[in-house]
């Protein structure tokens, strides 16, 4: 296909270029992959062969594989966010961290996800904490160089709400699905990964540090059970993960509303930004809205977050006040 397109472009005309573009879009599904998709968009594409619907409902939503088996979007496969291999405890004892590339490649291949798959992630919906399971998996795939990935806005909660209006269009399927195992080859995007030294260096040159934890963690009135110190990274701004979704749901606010929210918080759109939380879970929502929805290529997620930072007593901490 690539060679045919290249030969056609030798004698390109406007009409020919338009046809080539259409063929390229049809051939390469990742070109039109949107970060955030709606239930109507998904319902229209269930039969597309490259689509992999990945249901990741789990304890953060008080659901499990059993809920998936009782009813899921037709064709969806299941993977546990907490136990499926998406995160690990690293050599320093910090949990919730990015596993080795080889482990992720095997996990994806075993799930039947290939390099050409367009993965659509399905959370339970209804809670921002649960939505962060989806944005964290989304970030992981992007770190591996996988471009064709989308998140269903509102998750199963939104699908079931739509089903009340049209049961045929928004159908449910019972039982289990499995795809044939395949081989997945990652293209690690190392520029997306930052450690504590890089965070400290970024802060010293004026980068904004955004703490996406609930305020009680930011203020130091409580802390993660594994955190060595209370508080936040010195100089960080607090914007909890639930700020990015509409009240009472897991539907994301509009891009303009999120951009205004960040501006009101003192975050310049396009500026260097590092999102963090306790273990890189909540922070994935901060990264998702800035990097993916608003297009800020200077936004990053600090995977080690407060568990790594607080464990190093040489690094400055603040009380968030």
N, C-alpha and C positions, 0 to 999 in steps of 0.2 A: 504494500500500500504506500509506504513512504517513497519508494522509487517511482511509482506511477505518478504521485503528486509532484515530485521533483521534475519529472519530464514534462508534465503539463505546464508547469510554471515557466518553462523556457519561452513559450509563446503565450504568455499570460494576457488575458483580457479581463475587464471587470466582471463579466458574467462567469468566466472560467474560475476566477479567484473566489467568487461567491459559492460556486459549486464545490470547489476544493475545501473551502471552510466548512460547508455542511457535511461533507464526507468525513472530514477530520473529526468533527464533533461526534458524529455517529460512531466512528471507529475508536475514539479515545474518550471514554465516559468521564475520566477525571477532569477534562477541560471545563465541564459545566458543573462540577461538584460544588454545591453551595455549602457553606459551613453550617447553616441552620435551615432546616426544611420543615414545611408544615404538613399536617396529616393529609391534606388534599393532594399535595405533591407526591407523597409516598403512595397513596392509594392508586394513583394513575400509573405507577411504575412497578408494581409488584411482580409483573411478569418479565421484567428485564433480566436477562441471564447473568449480567455482571454484578447485579445487586446482591449484597449480603446484608441481611437484616440481623443485627446483633443485639439480642435482648440481654441486658445486664442487671436486671432487677435483683436486689439483695437486701441485706439487713438494714442498710441506711434508709430504706423505704419500708422497712418491716415486711418485706416480701422475700421470696426465695424461688428456687427452681420449681417448687411445687406450684407456685402461682403461674409460672410460665407454662407448665404442663396443663393446667386447667384452662388456659386460654391465652393465646398470643397472636400477633399479627401474622397472617399466613406466610409460611416460608421461613419464619424467623428461626435462627439457631440460638442456643443459650450459652453464656459464659459468665461465671461468677466473678464479679469485680474483686471481691475479697479473697477468694480461694482459687481463682482460675489461672494465676500466674502473672497478673498485670502489675503486681507490686511485690516487693520483697523486703526482708530485713537485711541491711547491708553488714559488712564486716565490722563496722563500728557499733552495731547494735541498734541502728536507727531504722525504724520500721516504715513501711509505706514508700520505699524508694524504687527507682527504676531498675528493673532486673537487667542482667547482661543481655546484650544484643542476641547472642546465640539462643538464649532461653526464650526470648520473645519471638524469634524466627520460628522455632519449633512449635511454640504454642499456637501461633497464627496458622502455620501450615497444618497442624493437627485439626484446627477448627475448619479448615477448608478455605481459608482466606489467602488469596494469591495476590501478586503484585498488581494484577489488573482488576481486582475486585473493587467495587464501589461500596464501602462499608457505611451503613446507616445505623447509628447507635440509638438504642431504645432504653431509656430509663423508666422508672415507674411514674415519675412526675408527681407534682403536688408539693414537693419540698425542695428547697434550694440545696440542702445537703445531699440529697439523692441525685439531683441534677449534676452536681460536681463529680459523681461517679462517671457520668458520660463525658464531661469535658476533660477529665483526667485521662480517660482512654483515648479520646480524640487527640490530646496532646501527645500521648505515647506514640500513636500512629504517625503523627507529624514528625516526631523526633526520628522515627525510623525511615522518614522520607516518603511516607505514603500520602499522596495528595488527594486521592479520591475517598474522602471521608466526610460524613455529614452527621449532624445531631438532630434528632426529631424534637422540635420545639414542643414542650409540654409532655413528652413521653407517652406512656400508655394512658395516663390520665386524660390527655387531649384526644387520643384515639377513641377511648371509650365514650367521651363526651360527644364526639362526632357520630359515633355508632348509634346513639339514642335518636338521632335524626335520620340516619340512613344505614340500616343493618346490612344491606347487601354491599354497599360500597365500602364500608368499614367493617369487614368481616373479622371473625375470630376463628382460630384453629386450635384444636386440642392436641395433646400428645407431644412427641418429641420429633425434632428434625436434626439431621446430621448431613454435612456436606462431605464429599470425598476428600481425603487428606491430599494436600498438595505441598509444593515447596515454596517457601517465602524467603526472599533475599532482601535484607534491609540495606538502606543507603543512609547511614547514620548522619544526622544533621548536628554535628558537634557544636555549632555556633548557638544552638538552642539551649545548651546545658551550661549552667553556672554553679560554681561552688562558693564556699564562704569567702575565700580570698578574692574572688571576682566580684562578689557582692560588696565587700568592703571597699574595693577599688572603685567600683561604680558609684558608691555613695560619696566617696571623697571627691569625685569629679562632678558631683551635682545631680546624679541620677535620682529619680524619685523612687522611694521604697514604699510599696503599698501592702499593708497588712490586711488580708482578706478574712481574718478571723472575726467571730463575734466580739463585741466590745469588751466583754468580761475578761477575755484572754489578753487583749491589747492593753487594758488598764492594769493587768497584773493581779486582779482580784481572784483569778483562778488560773490554772495552767494545766497543760497536758500531763497525764500521769507519768510520762517518761521524760518530761522536760527538766533540765537541771536548774533552771532559773525562771522566775516569773517576769512578765513584762514583754517588751517588744524590742526590735532592733532600734537603736538610738536614731531618732529623726524620722522614723516611719510615720506614715499617715494611715489612718484606719478607714476602711470601707468594707464592711462585712459582705460576704458572698450573697446574702439575701437581698442586697441593694440592687442587684442586676435583674431581678425578676419582679413581675407584677405582684402586688400584695395578694396573698392567699393562693398563689399558684406557682408553677415552675415555668410559666411562659416568660420568655425574655422581654424586657422592655425594648422599645424601639431604639435603633442606633442613635437617633438624634437625642433621645432622652438619656441614654447612657453617656453619650459624649458630653451632654450638659452636666450630668452627675459628676463625671470625672473633673470637668472644668471647675465646678463649684467646690470640689475637694482640693483643688490646686494642682491637678494633673493636666499638663499640656498635651493635647492630642499630637502624637508623633514624637514626643520626647522620650528619652531613655527611661524605661520603667521596669522595675523588678517586682513581681508579685510573689508573696510568700504567705504561709500560714503556719501550721504545726508540722505537717508532713507532705505538703504539696498537693493536698486534696482540694480544700476550699480555694486555694490560690489558682487552681486550674480554671476556675470560672472567671477570675480577674484577668488572667492571660487570654482566655477565649474571647471575651468581649473586646479587649483592647487590640489584640493581634489579629483575630479572625473577623470579628464583626466591624471594627473600625479601621482595620488595615494598618495598625501601628507596628511596623516591622522591628521597632526598637523595644518592644515589650517582651519580657522573658519571665519564665517561671523558675523560682529557686526551689529545686526539689528537696534539698536537705532541710530547708526552712528552719523553724525555731528549734527543732530537736537537735539539729547540727549546730546552729549558731549558739544556743544557750549552753551547750556542752563545752564550748571553748571560752573559758573565763577571761581570756585576753581580749575578747570582742565586746564592744560597748553595748549596753542595754539601756532602755528607757522605760519609764512607767506608763507611757502612753498618755500622759496628761498634758 
